[in-house]
Amino acid sequence: MSGEQPSAAQKEASRAQSEADQGKGGKARASRLQSQADRAAVPKHGQ
């Protein structure tokens, strides 16, 4: 880890994934949120 705090999107994705893992549904939503958070966390080229 780089020592950075997770973004709000990453926290929301983690919470949604946790709920999905507990059988509360929302697996597609959790996957979508995780993908969005992952894309947002990738540093842009040249930075």
C-alpha positions as CSV (number, residue, x, y, z in Angstrom):
1,M,0.0,0.0,0.0
2,S,1.1,3.5,-0.6
3,G,-0.2,4.7,2.8
4,E,-3.1,6.6,1.2
5,Q,-6.6,6.4,2.7
6,P,-9.2,4.6,0.7
7,S,-11.5,6.9,-1.3
8,A,-15.2,7.2,-0.6
9,A,-15.9,5.1,-3.7
10,Q,-13.5,2.4,-2.4
11,K,-15.2,2.4,1.0
12,E,-18.7,2.2,-0.6
13,A,-17.5,-0.7,-2.9
14,S,-16.1,-2.5,0.1
15,R,-19.3,-2.2,2.0
16,A,-21.4,-3.3,-0.9
17,Q,-19.1,-6.3,-1.5
18,S,-19.3,-7.2,2.2
19,E,-23.1,-7.2,2.0
20,A,-23.0,-9.3,-1.1
21,D,-20.7,-11.8,0.5
22,Q,-23.1,-12.1,3.4
23,G,-25.9,-13.2,1.1
24,K,-27.7,-9.9,1.1
25,G,-27.7,-9.6,-2.7
26,G,-26.3,-6.8,-4.7
27,K,-23.5,-8.7,-6.3
28,A,-23.8,-6.9,-9.6
29,R,-23.8,-3.6,-7.8
30,A,-20.8,-4.5,-5.7
31,S,-18.9,-5.5,-8.8
32,R,-19.8,-2.3,-10.6
33,L,-18.8,-0.1,-7.7
34,Q,-15.5,-2.0,-7.2
35,S,-14.7,-1.6,-10.9
36,Q,-15.4,2.2,-10.7
37,A,-13.4,2.6,-7.6
38,D,-10.5,0.6,-9.1
39,R,-10.5,2.8,-12.3
40,A,-10.6,6.0,-10.2
41,A,-7.6,4.8,-8.1
42,V,-5.3,4.2,-11.0
43,P,-2.9,7.2,-11.4
44,K,-3.1,9.0,-14.7
45,H,-0.3,8.7,-17.1
46,G,2.6,11.0,-16.3
47,Q,1.6,11.7,-12.7
